[in-house]
Amino acid sequence: MNVIVVLSDSLRVDHVGAYGEGKARTPNLDRFARESALFTRCYVASYPTVPNRADIWLGRYTFPYRGWQPLEPEDVILPEILGEHGVTTQLIFDTPPLLYGDFYRGFSGWWYIRGQHADPYITDPTIPTPLPAAPHKLKNIKRTRQYLRNRYDWRFEKDYIAPRTFTKAIEWLERNHTLDKFLLFVDTWDPHEPFDPPTHYLKLYDDPYREVDSIIYPRYGHWEYMSSSELRRVRALYAGEVTMVDTWFGYLLETVERLGLKENTMIIFTSDHGHLFGEHGLEGKPGGMLGRLYEITTRIPLIIWHPEGYGAGEKFDLITQPPDLLPTILDFMEIPIPKTVNGRSLIPAMKGEEERIREFAVSARFPGRRTEAAVFDGWAGSSRAVAPITITSKEWTLICHPDPERSELYRIDEDPKQENNLIEEEPKIANELRRALIDLLAELGTKSEWIEPFRLEMRGLKEFLDLETKLYAIRDYEDRVFAFPKRGEAEECLSPEIKSKKVQEVRFGDLLEEKPKAFIHIEDQYYWAEELKPI
């Protein structure tokens, strides 16, 4: 009995054809879904990347008590549980945070593919790194240049990161398929940014020779620092990455079939979260007051092939979450599930023995305070603000803010794109969901001090800037203003697309009066000035 898990980071469910919209071409995933159990209501629990992996490794909701951090020594984790029962475990990954988070711990073997994201890999100073877009549009200029060095000698599709990761997985299967019991966990960062697929994949969604910035690593926050044409290119780059991942997942499936492994191997395909491309006026995975976890971000693909055919070709609309993967794997391998686990096996549902796993999904960041929040004088940000938490039922989603007036309520079964906020029309439903969320947080062991803002319905918890705060501003040729807390950040963004020849020091209060929708770049994302007005 074997298990293969493939996790594709940042894969939006609406880009997988089997889920309906099919904003990208995914013929291999679609074929796989037709033969497997497709879960239509799987929602991220702990968000984003590293907290999600902790949920999977531990089989429990981790956001109530930890954030973006390495595994802890006392953690009871999937590879160690399997190893104690004679299962060979292999992790093949290119997702950089897993390396620094000790997530390879307990695996019989692991292989890390170098060069993704800002991996400090290639240092050659002679490699040219011209930016593919104006610097004020790129999330981190230094990291972008590091990535450009890392990928300098890529010439063929096989040179790209996801293809290399899947190739290593295929090679491992060819050498190890005769093992009695194994877990192969394949974790690929694509289609996460940088959005940089081979040209033939971009051509499926856009003219690659169209003269427009390729913003491969867009800044988070409000998206209007881009033109509509540039946003269309970003979406096309992302869709190209999705199709590339699908292609190589197809090669992996071919190998599984060729080696005769489908007869005794459960295969799981999933992701960790989505990515905003202009929906709700936002780009990326913003935080703080902009960090509302909408359906596009929280709903993720989950497709499971069971060798005995359980759930094959069926769609399951019960609510599932990533902590369910560990107990599902242990159940399949007939290994006892530890008491530390609060996820649920999905196999009984696939057999038709259960119709509901849970009543609600809860999706959240770690609510603890960020020590680096005070980025400069005058900023009252994440150290005092509490990020909203999303609770989803079969019919409703409440994006629950401590201040009820800033919460959002959607009838998700009728309004899946969350375009009609019903918070004022349905206060009873909102209150019921708020109370359910508070109960769930308490049940999951969340500290009372982190629950209190929601219980007390605290008003005024928001980021803001003191009106006297000094900012450093530049203007583009469309008279958009971009302001930064440090002069060096602004100077780094001077380019031919910027009208300003030098940086201007401005008082926040004056900028707020002149340009309420000036872009203020704080904590790696663009706010509008009017959003940061003191209460």
N, C-alpha and C positions, 0 to 999 in steps of 0.2 A: 504494500500500500504506500503510494507516494503522493506528494503534494507539490505543485508548482504554483507559486504566487507571482504575478506580474503587477507591479504598481507603477503607473505612469503619472508623474507629478503634474498637477495643474490642468488636468484634462476635463474640460467642461462636458457635462452630460449631453448638452444639445449639439455637440460636434460628433457624436457617435450615432450613425444612421439608425441603429437598432432602437434607439430611444425616440425616434420620430422626426425631429427637425433635420438632422443630418447636415449641419452647416459645414462639415468636412467630409471627404470621401474616406470611408472606413470599411471597405469590402471584407476584410479578414475578421475584424471584430463583429461585423454583422453576421457573417457565416457562423462564427463561434457562438454568438447569441442565439441563433436559430436552433442550435443543438444543445443549448445549456439553459440553466435557470437564470432569468434576467430579473433583477430586483430594481423596481422602478422608483422606490422611495428610500434610497440609502442616503443618509446625511452625515456629513462630517460631525464629529463630536468635539475633540480638542483641536484647535486651529492655531497656526497653519502647519507647516511641514514637519518639524521635529515633534511637536506635541501629538500630531497624528500618528507618527511612527511609535511613540510611546504607548498610545492607546492600543495599537496593534500588537506590539511586543508583549504588553502586560495583560491585554484582554480586559481593560478597565478604563473608565473615564479618568483621565489624569489632569484635566484643566482645573479642577477644584483645588489642587494642592501643588502643582508644579507648572512651570512655563517652558520656555525654550532652554533646555538644559540637557546635560548628559544623563545616561542611565545612572541609577544609584546602586551601590553594592548590594543592598538587600532586595532589589527588585527580582520578582519571580517572572522570568521572561521565556518566551516561546522556544528559542533555540536550546536553552538549557533544560527545559522540561522534556523536549524531544530527545535530547542527548542522553538524559537519564534513562530513557526507554529504548535505547539502541538505534535511534534514527540518525542517519548521517545528514547533516545540515550544511547548506552552502549558500552564502550571500554573495551575489554579484551586483555591484552598484556603481553608479557614477554621480550620485547625489551627494555633493560635498558635505552638507551638515551631518550626515550619518557617520562620516569618518571622525569628525571632531566630537560627536556625541557618544562615541563608544558603542554604537549600535551593532558593530560586528562581534561584540562580546558573546561568547557561548557557541558561536557557529563552529562546526568542524573545520570549515575552510571559508575563506572570503577573498574576494578579488575586487579591487577598486580601480575603476577606469579613470585615468587622469585627464585633466584639461577642461572640465566643464566649469561654466560660470566664472568665478574669479579665483579658481584654483591656482595657488602660487606655484606654477609649473614651469613655464618657459620665461627665462629672464633676458634673453638675447637683446641687447640695446640697439642692434642694427636693424631689427625688424620694424618696418614702418607700421604705424597704427593710426592712420587717418580715421577720424570719427565718421560714422555713416549718417550722422544727423547733427544738428546744432546742439552744442553741449547743454543748453538749458532744458532740452527735451529728454536727455538721457539721465537715468536714475543715479548712476554713480560713474563718473568719468574715469576714475582710476581703475575701477573694476572692469569697465568696458574695454579699456586699453589692455588690461591683463588678458581678458578673453580673446581679444584680437591677436595678441601674441601667441596664445595657446593654439589657435586654429590657423595660424599662418600657412602651414604646409599642407593643409587639407586640399586634396585634389579630386577625390572621388567620394561617392556617397558612403562607401564603407569606412571612410576616414572620420565621419561625423560620430558624435558621442553615442547616441542611442544605437546606431548600427554596430558599433564596437561592443557595446554592452550586450546586445542580443547575440552577437557572434560568439562572445565568450560563454554565454549561457548554452548556446548550441554545442560548442566544443565540450563543455562540461558534461552535457547529457550524453554525447557520443562516447565519452570515456567512463561514465559512471552509471549508465542506464541499467546495468545488471545488479546494482546494489539491491539488497532486500527491501530496505525502507529508506526513503530520503525526502528531504524538503529542499527545494530549490527556490530561493527568494530572489527575484530580479527587480531591482529598484532603479528606474531611469528618471532623470530630472526632466527630460523632454516630455511634453511641449512647454515646460517652464521657460521663461526668458533666460538668456538672450534668445529672441525669436530670429533664428538664422538657418532656415532649411536650405538644402540644395536648390539651385535655380529651377530645376524641372518640377519641383513640388510647388514652389511659389507660382510658377506659370499656370498651375491649375486654377488659381484664384485671383490672379492679377497679372498685368503686363509687367514683367520684371525689368523692362527697360524704360518704364514710365519715369519721368523725371520728378522724383519726390523723395524726401528724406526717408531712409529706412531706419525707423526708430526701434532698434532691436531690443532696447532695454528702457521702456518708457517710464518716466517719473510717475509716481502714484499721486492720487488725489483727483482734483477736477481735471478733466481731460482736455479742456478747450485751449490749452497751450499749443495743441496740435491743430492743424487744419482738418477738415472733413476728409480730404484726400489722403492726408497722412494717416489718419485713423483707419481708413479703408486699407491702406498698405499694412498697418500693424495687424489688423484682423487677418489679412491674407497670409502674412508671415506665420502667424500662429496656426492657421488652418493647414498650411504646408507642413509644419512640424507634426501636427496630429496625423496627417496621412503618412508621413515618414515612419512614425511609431507604429502605425497600423501595418505598414508593409513588413516591418521587421518582426512584429508579433506574428504575422502570417508565416514567416520563415521558421520561427520557433515552433509553431503548431505543426508545420510540415515535418519538422524533425521528430516531434513527439509521435506523430502518426507513423513515420518511417521506422522508428525504433520499437514500435509496438507498445508504447507506454499508455495509450488512451484506455486500455483495458483495465488498468489498475492504478490510475493516477487521477486525482482530483486537481482541476486547474481553476485558479481564481484570478480574475482580472479586475482591477479597481484603480482608484485615484485617491488623492487626499483633499482636494478642494478645486474650485474653479478660479476664474479670473475675469474681472470686469473690463469690458472694452467699450466704454461710453454709456453702458446701461446705468440708469439712475444718476447720470451725469458724472460718472466716476471712471477712473482707470486704475487697474491693478488690484492690489489688496491693501487699500488704505486702512489706517487705524484711527484711534481717537474718536472724535465726533463723526468722522467720515467712515468709521469702521463698522457700519451696520452690515450684518451678515445676511445678504439676500440669497434667494433661491439659487441664483447663478453661481454663487460662491459655495453654498452649503451642500447642494445636491450633487452626488457623485455617482459614477457608474460602478456597478457591482454585478459581475457575471460569473456564474459558477458552473463548471462542468463536473458532473459526478459520474464515475465510470459505470455505475449501476443504472444510470438513466433517470435518477430522481430529478424531477422538475424540468426535464429536457423539453425545450420549445415553449415553456410556460413563462408568463410574466407574473411576478409577485408584487403586489402593491402594499405589503406590510412594511412597517417602518423598521429599518435596520440601521446600524451604525458600526464604525470600524472596530470597536471593542468586541463585536460578535465574531471576528475572524479567528481569533485564537481558539475559543471554544468550538467553533466549527471544525477547525483543523484537528484538534484533539479528539473530538467526537468521531470524525472520519477514521482516525488512526486507532480508535478504541483505547485511548489513554485517559485516565481520570482527570477531571478538570479541577484545578486548585481552588481553594476557598477564596483566594485573593481576587478571583475573576468576577466581574459583574456584567460581562457580556453574555450573550445567549447563543447557543448553537443554532444554525439555520437549517440543519439537516432535517429535523422534524417537520419544518414548514415545507421543505422541498419534497418530503414524502407525503405531504397532504395531511399530516397529523396535527398541525397547529395553524391557526388562521391569524394569530397576532403575536408578535414578539414583545412589543411595548406600545403604550398609548401615545407617547410623545418622543420626539427627538429633541435633544438640546445641543446647540452648537455655540461654542464660546472660546474666547481667549482666557488664558490664566488671568484672574482678576487682581493679582498682586501688583504692587506699585513698581514702576520702573525707576531704577536709581539714576539713570542718565536723563531723566525727563527735563530737568532744568537746564536747557541747552544754552540759555543766555538770560541776562537780566530782563525782567518784565514778562517772562513767559510763565504762565500757570497752565501747564498742560497735563500730560498723562499721569503725573504724580497726584493730581487731585480729581481728575475726571475718571468716571467708571464707564468702561466700554459696554455698549448694549449687548445683550445675550438673545439669541434667537431660539424660540421654542416652536416646534411644528407638530401639529396633529394631522389627522387624516384630511381635515377640511380647512384648517386655519394655520396661519403663521403669524406670530407676534414677535416683532423685533423690539424687545423689551428694554427700555432705558429706565434708569432710576427715576427720572422725571417723566411721569406718565404723558405729559403733553408733547414729549419728544419721541414717544414710542410710535410704532407703525403696525397696522393690523391689515392682513390680506386674507381674502377667501381664496385659498390657494388652489382648490379644486376648480374654481371658475375663473381665476385670474392668476395663472401660473407665472406670468411675467411681472407680477406685482406692480401694476400700474395704477390701481385704485385703492388708496389708503382709506380704510374704513374705521379708523380709530375713533372718530367723533360719532359715527353712526351706530357703532356696536360697542359701547362701553362695557356692557355686561360680559360679552365674550372676552374682551381684553382683560378685564379683572379676573375672570376665571382662569385664563391662561397665565396671568401674572402669579396668581396664588399657586397654580400647578408648578410653575417654574421654581418658586421659592421652596416648595415642598421637595422638589427633585434635587435642588442644590443642597438642601439639608440632608437628604437621604444619601447623597454622594459624598458627604463629609466635608463640604465647603465650610471654611471658617465663618463664624457668625458675623464677624466684622465686614466680610465681603458680601454677605447676604443683606445686611442692614440697609444699605442704600436703596435696594429694591423693596424691602419690606416697609421702610419709612416713606417711600415715594419722595425722595429728596429732590428739591428743585435747585436749579442753578449750577449743577455739576457739568461744567463745560470748560474747554480750553479757552483762554483769552490772553490778549496782550495788553500790557499797560500802555496807555496812550502816549506816554513819553518815551517809549522804547525806540531806540535807534535801529534803523534798518538800512540796508544797502541795495539800491535799486538800479535796474536797467530797463530800457524800453525797446520793443521791436518796432518794425516798420508799420505794424497795424495798431500802434499806440497801446499795446498791452504792456503792463508793468509787471516785472518780476522782482520781488524783494527777498533778501536773504539776511539772516542774523549776523553773518560774518562777511567782512569786505572781501576776503579771499574767495569765498564761494561765488560771490557776484562777479568778481574779476575773471574767474575761471570760465564763466559763461559768456563773456564777450566774444562775438564772432561776427562774420559778415551778415548774418541774419538779424543781428541786433543793431538798432539805429544808434544807440548810445555809444559814444567813443570812450567814455570813462564812467565809472560807477559814481552814483550820486547818493550821498548820505541823506536820509529822510527821517522825519519823526512819524511814528505809526499813526498818530491822530491826524496829521496833515494828509497822509496818504489815504487813510480811510475816508476822509471827507472828499478828496479829489477823485479817488478811484475805488469805490466800494468792492469792485470785483477784481482788484489787483491780486495777482498770484503771490501768496506769501509762502515761502518754502521752509517748512519746519518739520523736523523729525522725518525727513526723507519723503515728504509729500507736499503737494500744493493745496493750501487752503485759499479761500477768498477772504479778503480783508474784512468784509462785513461779518463773516462767521466768527472772527476773533475779537469782535467788539466787546469790551468789558460789560458785565451785567450791571 
